[in-house]
Amino acid sequence: MTTLKTKILDIDFENPFILASAPPTAKIASIDKAFSLGWGGAVFKTITPDNLEMIEASQRYAVWKSGNKVCGFENIELLSHLTVQEWLDGIKFLRQKHPTKVQIASIMAPVIKEEWQKLVNTFNESEIDAFELNFSCPHGMPEKGIGMAIGTHPEISAMITNWVIEVAKKPVFVKLSPNVSNIVEIAKSVESAGANGIAAINTVQSLMGVDLDTFEPLPNVNGKTTFGGYSGIAVKPIGLRCVAQIRQNSDLPILGMGGISNWQDAAEYIALGADVIQVCTEVMVNGYSIITAMKKGLLNYLEEKGFNSPSDLKNRAIKNISAHKTLDKQRQSYPQIDEALCVKCGKCIMICNESENSALSIFDDKVVVDKNSCLGCSLCSHVCPKAAIKMK
C-alpha cells in the first residue's frame, strides 16, 4: 500500500508535511492543535537564550495580493518570546500527547561558543528529535550580528555548526538563507563541519512597497520600516532553485520550504531532492486545516504514479536540471493557435513585434506564424488572455 511515511536520520515522519519555524509554531497550544489536525511535525519558533531581548514592532506584516489571493508576504517579526523552560515544559507535554509527531528545536544564539553549546546541552536532555540552526533570519537579528549575518559567511557558518556538533546528541539541520550569491558554498561549508542535514530556504530579504501619498514604506511602523523577510507562493521558484542546487552538490537530507501552498508544490520540492516539506505562510493565511487536502492530494498522486512512498518520488526531476550549454538547441517549438479560443485581439502580435521576433500577423482573419522569423521563445503563449496559444 502507498504511504506518506518517510524516514530520515532515523527520524520517522508519519507524513512529510511539517510546520516551519514561524508564528504558527510560537505557542505550545497552537502546535498541539496542528498535531491533532494531522501535521507530521513542527519546527519550533526559534528559541534563544533568555537574555536575548525580543521586542516586536507594530505593524510587522505586509502583503502583495492578486485579487483576494495573498501571493507575497513580508514580515519583520523576531523570534520566540517563550523562555527556555517554557519550551522544555511544552516539549514534554507534546511528547506525551503526540508521541509520534516530530519535534525540531530551532535555535539561535550570539556568536559565542559557550552560548550555543549551553543552549544545545539544555535541549539535548529534552525529547526533541533534532535541532535546526537558524543562520538565516534576514531582519532584526542581523543587526545583532546573528541570523543572516551568520549564514552569509561560510567560515562563520561552519564554525558555529562545528560548535553545535561537538555537543549535540540529536541530528543537526542548518537552515540556509537565499540571500547569498552561492548557497551551495554555504551548504558545503556546514556539511564539512558535520551538519547532518540542510533546511532551505528562509525568507528572501525584501521591501514590500511605498505609499505614494505619504511616502511611508510598508510594513508601516509609525512612518518607517526596515527590510523584511519575503515568503508566500511568489518565492517558490527561488526555493526550488536553492533545493535543486543543494541536492546537485550534496547527499544530505533536505528539509525543503518556500512558497508551498498545496500538495503539488510539495511534490515538486520532493522531486527536486527534498526529503520533508516545511510550510509557513500558507498556514498563516489559511490555517492549519490545509493539511487535510495536502495529505490527501499527495497520497493520491503517489498512488497514481505507482510510488510506494514519498521516497520513491524524491530526486525524480533533479537529473533534468543541467547547464545551459547542454540544452538541446536543435529542436524548436512554434506557437499553434486554437481558432476556437482566439478572439483576434492582436496582443500576441504586438508583444511579438515589440519583443524581438515579429513572427506573428493576421492573415485571412487568422493569426498566422512565420516560422522563418519565429525564435520559439514562447512569450506569446504566456501573454494570450484566452490561453489560445500552445507551443508545439
N, C-alpha and C positions, 0 to 999 in steps of 0.2 A: 504493500500500500504506500501511496505517496504521503510524505510527512513534511511538516515545516521545521522539524527538529534539525538542529545543526550543532556542531561541536568544534570549538577551537581552544587550544591550550588547556585541554582537559576541563573546559567550562562547557556545560550543557545548556544550550538555549532551546527552550520549547518552541520558539519561533524566532526568526531573525530580526524582528522589529523591537527596538528598544528606544526609550526616550533619551534625547540628548541632554547634556548638562545645560540647564536654562531655567527660566521661571516655572515651567511645568514640573520640574523636579526640585523646587525650592522648599517644599514642605513635606513632612512625613505623611500627613493625611492625604495629600494630593497623590503621592506615589502609591500609597495604599489603594486609592480609588483606581488609578491606572492599572495596577496589577490585577485588581478584581475584574476589570473590563477586558483583560486579555493581553496586555503588553508583556513581552518576554523578559524585559529587564529595564533598568534605568541607570543612567549616569547622573549622579547627584550634582546639583548646582555646586560650583566649585567651592571647596572647603579651604579655608585659610587659617593661619594661626589667629587666635582670638584677639591679639593686639593689633592686627592689621585693620585699620579703620575703613568702614564701608558706609558712606553717607550718599544717598541717592539724589539725583536731580529730578525735577518735575517741570515739564513733561520729559519723558525719556524714550518715547516711541514715535516714529513717523512711518507712513506707508505710501506706496505707489499702487494705485488701483487701475485696472482696466475694467470699466463698468463697475460692478459691485465686487469683483474678484480682487483680492489682495495678491499682487504679483511680486512686489518688493517690500521688504520690511527692514527698517533701520532701528537699532536700539543703542542706547548709551548706558544700559544697566550694568551695575557692578556684579559682585559675587555674592555668595551665600551670607545671610545675616544670622544663621544659626551658629551657636557655639559648637566647638568640637564635641563637648559632652552631649549636647542635644543630638548631634549626628550619631554618636555611639549608641545612645539610647534608642534612636529611631531605627538604626540598622538591626539591633536586636529584636525590636518589635516586628519589623518587616520580615525578618528571617523566620520568626515563629509563626507568623500568619501566612506567609507566602514562601514556603521552604524551597520551591523550585525556581523562583524568579532570580535572575542575575542582578546583582548589585555591584556597581562600579563606583568607586570614590574618585571624583575629580578633585585634584589638589593643586594648590599654588602657594608659594612662599617667596620671601625675598631671596636674593642670590647669596644665601648664606648656608653653607653645608649643614650646620647644626639644625637650622630651622627646617630644612627639607627632611632631614633624617628623623628629627623628632616627630614630625607630622606622620611620616611613613610608619615609624615604630608604633605610634599610637594606634593606627588603624590596622597594623599587622595583627593585632590581637582581637580585632573585630571579626564579624562573619561576612565581610565583603568578599567578592570573587576576584577583583582586580583593581588596579589603580589606573587612572588616566591623568597624565601630567599636562596641565593647561599651560602650554608655551605660546598661546596664540590669541588671547583676548586682545582686540585692537583698540580698545577705548578705556580710558581711566587708568588701567593697570600699567600701560607702557610709561605713563608719566612717573610711576613709582619705580621704574626700571625692571618691571616684571611683565608677565603676559607676552604680548607680541615682541616686546623688547628682548625677550629671551629667544623666541622662536625664529627670529630673522637672522640669528647668528649661529652657524653650525658648531662653532667651538664651544660657545656657552651652552647650547642645547645638549651637546654631548657630555659636557662636564656635569651638568645637573642630572642628566639621565644616569650617569655613572654613580653619582652620589646616591640616588634612589636605589639602583640595582644592588649596591653594596649591602643594603639592609632589608630590602623588600622580601617578604615571604609570599607575596601574591604576584601574578603576572602584571607587567607594566606596559601600558599603551601610552604613546606620546601623541598628543593632539597638535597637529600642524596647522600653520597659517597659510592661506593662499596669497598673502601679501608679500611675496618674495619673488625674486626673478627665477629661482630654480628650486622648486620644492623637493626635487629628487636629492639635491645636495644635503638638505636638512634631514630628509628621511634616512639617507645613508649614514649621516653623522650619528644619529641616535641609534640606528641599528648596530653600528660598530661599537657603540658604548654599552650595548647589552639590552636594548629595548626588546620586549617580547612581541610587540605589535604596534601598529600605527592607527591613529584616528584622523580622518581628514574628510571635510575641511571645517575649520572655524569660519566665522563670518568675514566678509570682504569689507575692508575699510571704505567708508563712503560718506557722502554728504547728500541728504535726500533732496534738498531744494531750497529756494529762497522765495519769500513772499514779496512780490514785486510792488506792492503798495507800501509796505513798511520797511522793506529790505532786511527783514529779520529771517534768519535761516531756520531750517527745520531739522530735528525737533526743537521747538522754541522754548528755551529756558530763560524766561524774563528778558527776551530780546536777543539772546545769544545762544550759541550751540557749540558742540565740539564734533570732531569726526567720529562717526559711529560704525557699528558692525552691520553689514547688509546681508540679509538672508531672504528666504522665500523662493518661489519657483524660478525667479529670474536668475538665481545663481547656480541652478542645476548644471548648465554647461561647464561652468568653472569647476564645480565639484567632480563631475565626471572626468574632466581632463586631468585633474590632480590625482584622482584614484587610479586612472589608467597609467599615468606616468610612474606612479609609485609601484604599481603592480609589474610594469615592464622592467623594473630595476630591483625588485625585492620579492622574496617569497614569504615575508612576514604576514601574519593575519592583518586584515584591514577592517576597521570599523568605518564604513562609508556614510557620508552625510552631505547635505547641501541641496536644498530645494526639493526634497522628496515630499510629494503630496498624495501619492496613490501607489498602488501595487506595481504599476508599470514602471514608475520611476525607480522603485526599489529593485525591480528585476534588471533594469539597465545597469544599475550600480553593481549588482552581483555578477552580471555577465562581463563586466569590465574588471572584476577581481575582488570586489568587496566580499567579506565573509558574513558580516552582520550590518544591519542598517540602523542608523540613528535618525530620529525625526524630532523636530522642534517647532518651527514656525507654523506648519500646518495644524499642529495641535493648539498653538496659541490663538489661531483664528477660527478653528472649527471644533476644538475639544478632543478629549481622549477617545471618544467613541468611534473616531475614524478607523481605529484598529480593526473593527469587525470587517469592514469592506476590504481593508488591506490584506488581512489574513485569508479571507475567502477568495479574493481575486488572485493572489499569488498561488494558493493551493490549486485552484482550478487550472491556472496556466501551466504549472508544473505537471499536472496530470495529463493535460492535452499534449504536452511535448514528450511525454513518456519519461519524465525525470522522477527519480525516487525522492529527492530532497533538494534544497537549495544548493547543496554542494555539487550536484550534477549540472547546475546552471552556471556555477562560478567559472570565470575565465573564458566562457564560450565566445566572447567578442574580442578579447584582447589581442588575438592573433591578427585581427583585421585592422589594427592601428599600426601604421607604418610611416616611414619618412616620405616626404613629398616626391622625392626623386624616384621612388619605387612604384608610384601610382601609374596605372595604365593610361598612357597619353594617346593611344592609337584609336580607341573606340570613342565615339562621340554620340551624345544624346541630342535629340531635336524635340522641340515642342510640338505636340499634337493637340489640335483644338477640337473640343467637343461642340459641334454646331448646335446641339440641342440646349446647351447651357450658355453659350456665348451670346452676349447682348450687343456686340459691336460697339462697346463703349470707347474703344480706342486707347485705353490706358496702357495695355501691353505694348502697343505700337509706340506711344510716346516715351515710355520708360526705356524700351529697347533703343530708340533713336537717341535718347539723351544719356545712355549708359554704354556707349562704345560700339554697338553692333549694327543697328539699322537693318535688322533682318526680317522685320515683320511689316506687313502692309495689308490694306483691304483691297481685294480684287474680286469683282463679281459678287459683291456683298458678303464676302467671306474673308476672315483673317487668314493670310497665307504666309508661309515661311520660305525665305530664300536661304536654302541650305549652303549656298556658297558664301553667304555673309554671316550665318549663324555660328557662334562660337560654343554653343551648348552650355552657356553659363547657368541657365535655369531661373534667372531673375523674373522673367515673365510669368512663370508658373506660381511664383510666390506673391506677386502683386495683383494677380487677377482677382477681382472682387467676387466672381462667381465660381471659382475653382474649375474653370472650363479648360485649363491648360495642364497637360501632363507631359512629363519628359519621357521619351521612349528611345 
